[in-house]
């Protein structure tokens, strides 16, 4: 998969945040596949104006319920769950 969409996302989020603007709250859902966690977290930490939290499966299901998900501005689904129920 091309990294172009990550670059576009990062540029969009960076351009959309100002120093005095409230931080964009992102919930990042992971699990079901391997990835390099440290660089992934470093990328999110480097984005100005972004407050983020990672949640891994199976704990993600509780965070995706409407009442829990409402506190986030953005849901990033970087997951491949093995079962859906």
N, C-alpha and C positions, 0 to 999 in steps of 0.2 A: 504494500500500500504506500502511496506517495505521502511524503511529509508536507506537501504543499498546503493541505487543508489545515494542518497545525500552524503553519506559518501565517495563513490567512486569519485563523482564529486569534492568534497572538497579536497580530497587527490590529485587528478590529477591536479587541479588548483594550489594548494599550491606547489606541486613539480615542476610545470612548471614555476613558477615565481622566479626570482632572484632579489636581492636588486637593481641591476643596470638595470634591464630589464624594458621596458615600461609597464605600467599597461594594463591589459586586460580590454577592455571596454565591459560591459555586459548591455544589455537592458532586464529588467525583466518585462514581461507582466503579469498582474494579472486581475482578475475579473471573475464574474459569479459563484463564490462559496466563502464560508466563510473560513477564516483561521486566525490564530493568527499572526497578522501583526508585532507586536513588536519583538517576537523571530525570525520571518522570516527575518526582516531587520537586526537584530543583527547578524544573521548567515552570511549574505552578508557583513556586516561591518567588521566582524572578519577575512575575507579572505584576506591575504596579496597579494598585487599585483593586486587587483581587483578594478576597478572603476565601479560602477553600478548605475543605475537609474531605478526606478519603474515607469511604466505607466499603468494606469487602463483603462479598456474598459469603454466607447466607444472611448476614446482618443487614444487608441493603434493603431487603424486602420491607422491613419496618419503616425505613426512612423514605420509601417511595409511596407510602400511603398518603392520601391527599392532605390530611391534617399535619403530617410531619414534613411533607415536601413543600408546603406553602411558605415555609420560612426561608427557602432558597430562591434566588433569582434565576439560577441556571442549574440544570441537571446535566451532568456530563456522563454518558454511559460508555465506559471503556471496559466493557465486560462481555463475557460469553457464557452465560449460565448453562450448566449441563442439563438442568431440569427446570421446567416452568410449571409452577402450580399455583 
